[in-house]
């Protein structure tokens, strides 16, 4: 039996890239423990928690291991973009999440160029949802646990061996477990990725920025005037009020001693004085961090029974706020496909489409963040390009294209030739039962049939059916995947059956 063995002494402060450490040798052959789980997920951030929940919708046995003993306590605000809001609505989570967030327009998010939101974006959720990071992480972990996922904190993946039947995983406390698959959702310094030996090419960080939330000691009018003046040349500089005297503070960093060490309040004060001539009396920080503009993409998202998702697969500057969203959307793409593989009905190449679809999306995100970072440079050339792009964004088509790119509603997967809607996500149209997304809570496929003549037949155990001639849709019928992307458009039963087989395997007998 063919097997691969991997082990490590992982360090949370290690570099993003590293050598594969010495191998270990767990029990093998007849001595190997029986399968305990279908999937073990390393990392319980938003990507890992969302993936666990998606798998549990299909009764997959899931264990999530998280090296941190407690959830993050710092109150960093992150943004859910339009597509992520849609996905949360598809699983019945959005109303719960909205209670913890604040909605704001989507304008001005590309390179912080101040333009209004495009008119008539094709979504029912055309807003950014600012939410404390601990809140979204808690809500998604709670959702996964409610669906039956197990979460063990204070443990991390220390090594693993994969073979033709599964993966033997050794945890940091020495326990060994067997699962069918292992998923690395363990962040930019992913132990799983390093142990796999998957390349993580890209560019190291060249530009560093301090980011935090803290109180200030001067009037808001004074801050606003100074920020307006400084931001004419320094695009990575702002102080934005949250209320109650708390501000989001972003300021370029002159140099970084050790990126693994968080910055201090004194670092912020020094950089603010350097850039603005005053430190604004900042005090009482909620949290402090620094980020660079390192940009890297894993060469492969899958090696046998081990896969990567989220920051373990891609890192990029946080400009535009795409990181969390990209990882959560990875989870939505992967979850139903991996579940299909485990449940036994996946077409032969279905799991391969995870990399085929998501790797190009990550490439595009990396490129647009590279471009945005260039546009924040104080050099004359990038500033000239920024002024030109600012003019071009007065055209609605340009502004719309960039916002749809950042918020991921412009994604079109390559499903072959067909109408423009093919491969795109379906927005939340009105149907006779209310709203389309309300029919997708179970993570199954859906045939929406305006002709009332078609059937899902032997696929009814994994695809739902709605006959609705009144549906607000300008095509006869659509077949939706569990992630809401349009897999087929038409009105012919045989053609539909061919596409049901392509995406949902052989019909039940």
C-alpha positions in Angstrom: 0.0 0.0 0.0 1.4 3.4 -1.0 1.8 5.9 1.8 3.3 9.3 2.4 4.6 10.3 5.9 4.9 13.9 7.2 5.7 15.3 10.6 6.8 18.6 12.2 7.6 20.6 15.2 5.4 23.5 14.1 6.1 27.0 15.3 3.5 29.7 15.3 6.3 32.2 14.7 7.9 30.3 11.9 8.3 31.8 8.4 5.6 31.5 5.8 7.8 29.1 3.8 10.0 26.4 5.2 11.6 23.0 4.6 9.7 19.8 5.2 11.0 18.5 8.6 12.0 15.0 9.6 9.5 12.3 8.9 7.7 10.2 11.6 6.4 6.7 11.3 3.0 6.0 12.8 1.4 2.5 12.9 0.8 1.1 9.4 -0.9 -1.8 7.7 -2.9 -4.1 10.0 -1.9 -2.0 13.0 -3.5 1.1 11.6 -6.4 2.4 13.7 -9.9 2.4 12.1 -11.3 5.5 10.6 -12.5 7.8 13.4 -13.6 10.7 11.3 -14.4 11.3 7.6 -12.6 14.7 7.7 -10.1 16.4 10.1 -9.8 20.1 9.6 -6.8 21.9 10.9 -7.8 25.4 12.0 -11.1 26.8 13.4 -11.0 30.2 11.8 -13.9 31.3 9.5 -12.7 29.0 6.7 -12.3 25.9 8.8 -15.6 26.5 10.7 -17.6 27.2 7.6 -16.1 24.1 5.9 -17.0 22.0 8.9 -20.6 23.2 8.8 -20.9 22.6 5.0 -19.7 19.0 5.5 -22.1 18.4 8.4 -25.1 19.3 6.1 -24.3 16.0 4.4 -23.7 14.0 7.6 -20.0 13.9 7.2 -18.1 13.1 10.5 -15.9 16.1 11.1 -13.3 17.0 13.7 -11.8 20.5 13.8 -8.6 21.0 15.7 -7.5 24.5 16.7 -4.1 25.3 18.3 -5.4 28.3 20.2 -7.1 27.3 23.5 -9.5 30.3 23.4 -11.0 32.3 20.5 -9.4 35.6 19.6 -10.2 38.3 22.2 -9.2 41.4 20.2 -12.0 43.3 18.6 -10.8 43.7 15.1 -13.5 44.7 12.6 -13.7 42.7 9.4 -16.1 43.1 6.4 -18.3 40.5 4.8 -18.6 41.4 1.1 -21.7 41.0 -1.1 -21.0 37.4 -2.1 -20.3 36.3 1.4 -23.5 37.9 2.6 -25.3 35.9 -0.1 -23.7 32.7 1.0 -24.7 33.3 4.6 -28.3 33.9 3.4 -28.2 30.6 1.5 -27.5 28.8 4.7 -30.0 30.7 6.9 -27.2 32.5 8.8 -27.5 36.0 7.6 -30.1 37.3 10.0 -28.1 36.0 13.0 -25.0 37.6 11.7 -26.7 41.0 10.9 -27.4 41.4 14.6 -23.7 41.8 15.3 -22.6 43.9 12.3 -23.0 47.3 10.8 -23.9 47.8 7.1 -22.2 50.4 4.9 -22.1 51.1 1.2 -19.7 49.2 -1.1 -18.4 52.4 -2.7 -14.8 53.4 -2.2 -13.3 50.0 -1.5 -11.1 49.7 -4.5 -7.7 51.1 -3.5 -9.7 53.5 -1.2 -10.6 55.6 -4.2 -13.6 57.6 -3.0 -16.4 56.7 -5.5 -20.0 56.0 -4.7 -21.4 52.5 -5.0 -22.4 51.5 -8.6 -26.1 51.8 -9.4 -28.3 48.7 -9.4 -25.8 46.0 -8.4 -27.3 42.5 -9.1 -27.8 41.4 -5.5 -30.3 41.7 -2.7 -27.3 42.3 -0.3 -25.5 45.3 -1.8 -23.6 46.3 1.3 -20.5 45.6 3.3 -21.1 44.2 6.7 -18.6 45.3 9.2 -18.5 42.8 12.1 -16.0 42.2 15.0 -13.8 39.3 14.0 -14.4 37.4 17.3 -18.2 37.7 16.6 -18.1 36.1 13.1 -15.6 33.4 14.2 -17.9 32.6 17.2 -21.0 32.5 15.0 -19.5 30.2 12.4 -18.0 27.9 15.0 -21.3 27.8 16.8 -23.1 27.0 13.6 -20.7 24.1 12.9 -21.1 22.7 16.4 -24.9 23.0 16.2 -24.8 20.8 13.0 -22.7 18.2 14.8 -19.1 19.1 14.2 -16.6 18.4 16.9 -14.1 21.1 17.8 -11.0 20.5 20.0 -9.0 23.5 21.1 -5.4 23.5 22.3 -4.4 20.9 19.7 -2.8 21.2 16.3 -1.7 18.9 13.6 1.9 17.8 14.2 2.3 15.2 11.5 0.3 12.9 9.2 0.6 9.9 6.9 -1.7 9.4 4.0 -2.4 6.2 2.1 -4.9 4.9 -0.4 -7.7 4.6 2.2 -7.2 7.6 4.5 -4.9 9.8 6.6 -3.4 9.1 9.9 -3.1 12.4 11.8 -0.9 12.9 14.8 -1.9 15.8 17.0 0.4 18.0 19.1 -0.6 16.1 22.3 0.5 12.8 20.8 -2.9 11.5 20.0 -3.2 9.7 16.6 -6.5 9.7 14.6 -7.6 8.3 11.3 -9.8 10.1 8.8 -10.6 9.9 5.1 -9.3 13.4 4.4 -7.3 16.2 6.1 -7.9 19.8 5.2 -5.4 22.5 6.1 -7.2 25.7 7.1 -4.4 26.6 9.4 -3.4 30.0 8.1 -0.6 31.7 6.3 2.1 29.7 8.2 0.2 26.5 7.5 1.8 23.4 9.1 -0.2 21.2 6.8 1.0 23.0 3.6 4.6 22.9 4.8 4.4 19.2 5.6 2.9 18.5 2.2 5.9 20.2 0.6 3.5 22.3 -1.6 5.3 25.3 -3.0 4.1 28.8 -1.9 5.6 31.1 -4.6 5.1 34.8 -4.7 6.6 38.0 -3.4 7.9 38.7 0.2 6.6 41.7 2.0 8.2 45.0 0.9 5.9 47.5 2.5 4.6 47.4 6.1 1.6 49.0 7.7 0.4 49.4 11.3 -3.3 48.8 12.0 -5.3 49.0 15.2 -8.2 50.3 17.1 -7.7 52.8 20.0 -9.0 55.9 21.6 -7.7 59.4 20.7 -7.1 62.5 22.8 -7.9 65.4 20.3 -11.2 66.6 18.9 -12.7 64.9 15.9 -12.6 68.1 13.8 -8.9 68.3 14.2 -8.4 64.7 13.3 -10.6 65.1 10.2 -8.7 68.1 8.9 -5.3 66.4 9.4 -6.4 63.2 7.8 -7.8 65.0 4.8 -4.4 66.8 4.3 -2.2 63.7 4.8 -4.3 61.3 2.7 -3.7 63.4 -0.4 -0.3 61.8 -0.6 -0.4 58.9 1.9 -3.1 56.5 0.9 -2.3 54.0 3.6 -3.1 56.5 6.3 -6.4 57.0 8.1 -8.1 57.5 11.4 -11.8 56.5 11.1 -14.2 56.9 14.1 -16.1 54.0 15.5 -17.9 56.0 18.1 -17.3 56.5 21.9 -13.9 58.0 21.1 -12.5 54.8 19.4 -10.8 55.1 16.1 -9.5 52.7 13.5 -5.9 53.8 12.9 -3.8 52.8 9.9 -0.4 54.3 9.3 2.6 53.2 7.2 5.5 51.6 9.1 9.1 52.6 8.5 10.6 49.3 9.5 9.7 46.1 11.2 11.9 44.4 13.8 10.0 41.1 13.8 6.7 40.5 12.0 5.8 37.7 14.4 5.8 40.2 17.3 2.8 42.6 17.6 3.5 46.3 17.5 3.3 48.5 20.6 1.3 51.7 21.2 4.7 53.5 21.1 5.2 52.2 17.6 1.9 53.8 16.5 2.7 57.0 18.3 6.1 57.3 16.6 4.8 56.6 13.1 1.9 59.0 13.5 4.3 61.7 14.6 6.5 60.9 11.6 3.7 61.0 9.0 1.3 63.6 10.6 3.4 65.6 13.0 1.2 64.5 15.9 0.2 61.2 17.6 -3.3 62.5 18.1 -3.0 61.5 21.8 -3.8 57.9 21.0 -4.2 55.6 24.0 -6.1 52.6 25.4 -5.7 50.3 22.3 -8.3 47.5 21.8 -5.9 45.6 19.5 -2.7 46.4 17.5 -1.3 44.6 14.5 0.9 45.0 11.5 0.6 43.7 8.0 2.9 43.5 5.0 2.2 43.1 1.3 3.5 39.6 0.9 1.6 37.9 -1.9 1.7 34.1 -2.3 -0.4 31.3 -3.8 0.0 27.6 -3.2 1.0 25.7 -6.3 -1.6 23.0 -5.6 -4.7 22.9 -3.5 -4.7 19.1 -3.2 -2.2 16.3 -2.8 -4.0 13.0 -2.6 -6.3 13.1 0.5 -4.9 16.4 1.9 -6.3 19.7 0.7 -5.7 23.4 1.5 -8.2 26.3 1.9 -8.2 29.9 3.1 -4.9 31.6 4.0 -3.2 28.2 4.0 -3.6 28.4 0.2 -3.2 32.1 -0.5 -2.1 35.3 1.2 -2.2 38.9 0.0 -2.4 42.4 1.5 -5.7 43.1 3.3 -6.5 46.1 1.0 -10.1 45.8 -0.2 -10.9 43.4 2.7 -11.0 40.3 0.6 -9.1 37.7 2.7 -11.7 36.4 5.0 -14.3 36.4 2.2 -12.0 34.4 -0.2 -11.4 31.7 2.5 -15.1 31.4 3.3 -15.9 31.1 -0.4 -13.3 28.4 -0.7 -15.2 26.5 2.0 -18.5 26.8 0.2 -16.9 25.5 -3.0 -15.1 22.6 -1.4 -17.6 21.5 1.2 -20.3 19.9 -1.0 -17.8 18.4 -3.4 -15.8 16.7 -0.6 -19.1 15.5 1.0 -20.1 14.0 -2.3 -16.8 12.1 -2.5 -17.2 10.8 1.0 -20.9 9.9 0.5 -20.0 7.9 -2.7 -21.9 9.8 -5.4 -19.3 12.2 -6.6 -18.5 12.1 -10.3 -14.9 11.0 -10.9 -13.4 14.5 -11.4 -15.7 16.5 -9.1 -13.1 17.0 -6.4 -10.6 18.2 -9.0 -12.9 21.1 -9.8 -12.1 22.7 -6.4 -8.6 23.7 -7.5 -9.7 24.3 -11.1 -12.3 26.8 -10.0 -10.8 28.4 -6.9 -7.1 28.7 -7.9 -7.9 31.2 -10.7 -10.1 33.2 -8.3 -7.2 33.5 -5.9 -4.9 34.5 -8.7 -7.3 37.3 -9.6 -7.5 38.5 -6.0 -3.7 38.5 -5.6 -3.5 40.5 -8.8 -6.0 43.1 -7.8 -4.4 43.5 -4.4 -1.0 44.0 -6.0 -2.6 46.7 -8.2 -4.3 48.3 -5.3 -1.1 48.4 -3.2 0.7 50.1 -6.2 -2.0 52.7 -6.3 -1.3 53.6 -2.6 2.4 54.4 -3.4 3.6 58.0 -2.9 5.8 57.7 -6.0 4.8 60.0 -8.9 4.2 57.2 -11.4 1.7 55.2 -9.3 0.0 58.5 -8.2 -0.5 59.4 -11.9 -2.1 56.1 -12.5 -4.3 56.6 -9.5 -5.5 59.9 -10.8 -6.2 58.4 -14.2 -8.1 55.5 -12.7 -10.1 57.9 -10.4 -11.3 59.6 -13.6 -12.1 56.3 -15.3 -14.2 55.2 -12.3 -16.6 58.0 -13.0 -17.8 55.7 -15.8 -20.4 53.4 -14.2 -19.1 50.4 -16.1 -15.6 50.7 -14.8 -16.7 51.3 -11.2 -19.1 48.4 -11.4 -16.5 46.0 -12.8 -14.0 46.8 -10.0 -16.6 46.5 -7.2 -18.0 43.3 -8.6 -14.4 42.0 -8.7 -13.7 43.0 -5.1 -17.0 41.7 -3.7 -16.8 38.4 -5.8 -20.2 38.7 -7.5 -18.5 39.0 -10.9 -17.0 35.4 -10.7 -17.9 33.1 -13.5 -16.6 29.5 -13.4 -15.8 27.9 -16.7 -18.5 25.3 -17.3 -18.1 25.4 -21.1 -20.0 27.3 -23.8 -23.4 28.7 -23.0 -25.3 31.8 -21.9 -23.6 34.4 -19.8 -25.5 33.2 -16.7 -23.9 29.7 -17.0 -21.2 29.4 -14.3 -22.2 32.5 -12.5 -23.8 32.7 -9.1 -27.6 33.0 -9.0 -28.9 36.1 -7.2 -31.7 35.8 -4.7 -34.8 36.0 -7.0 -38.4 35.9 -5.9 -40.1 32.5 -6.2 -43.5 31.3 -5.1 -42.2 30.0 -1.8 -40.6 33.4 -1.0 -36.9 33.9 -1.9 -34.6 31.5 -3.8 -31.9 31.4 -1.1 -34.4 30.1 1.4 -34.5 26.9 -0.6 -30.8 26.3 -0.3 -30.4 26.0 3.4 -29.7 22.2 3.3 -26.7 22.6 1.0 -28.3 20.5 -1.8 -28.6 21.2 -5.5 -31.8 22.7 -6.9 -33.7 22.5 -10.2 -35.8 25.6 -10.8 -38.3 24.7 -13.5 -40.4 27.4 -15.1 -41.8 24.9 -17.7 -43.2 22.5 -15.1 -42.2 19.6 -17.4 -38.8 18.4 -16.1 -37.8 16.2 -13.2 -34.7 15.4 -11.2 -35.6 11.7 -11.2 -33.0 9.5 -9.6 -31.1 12.5 -8.3 -33.8 13.5 -5.9 -31.7 12.3 -2.9 -29.2 15.2 -3.6 -31.1 17.7 -5.8 -34.3 19.5 -4.8 -37.0 20.5 -7.4 -39.2 23.6 -7.6 -41.7 24.0 -10.4 -42.6 27.7 -10.6 -43.7 29.4 -13.8 -43.9 32.7 -12.0 -40.2 32.7 -10.9 -38.5 36.0 -11.8 -36.1 34.4 -14.4 -35.7 35.1 -18.1 -34.6 31.5 -19.0 -36.8 28.3 -18.9 -35.0 26.4 -16.2 -31.8 26.5 -14.2 -29.9 23.8 -12.3 -28.0 25.2 -9.3 -25.1 23.6 -7.5 -25.2 23.7 -3.7 -22.9 26.8 -3.8 -25.5 28.7 -5.8 -23.7 28.6 -9.2 -25.7 27.9 -12.3 -24.6 24.5 -13.7 -27.1 24.2 -16.5 -29.7 26.3 -18.4 -32.3 24.9 -20.8 -35.6 23.0 -21.1 -34.6 19.5 -22.5 -34.8 16.5 -20.1 -32.0 14.5 -21.7 -29.7 17.5 -21.6 -30.6 18.1 -18.0 -29.9 14.4 -17.1 -26.4 14.7 -18.7 -25.6 17.7 -16.5 -27.1 16.1 -13.4 -24.7 13.2 -14.0 -21.8 15.7 -14.6 -22.3 17.4 -11.3 -24.2 14.9 -9.1 -23.0 11.5 -10.2 -25.1 8.5 -11.2 -28.8 8.5 -10.4 -29.9 6.3 -7.5 -31.4 3.0 -8.6 
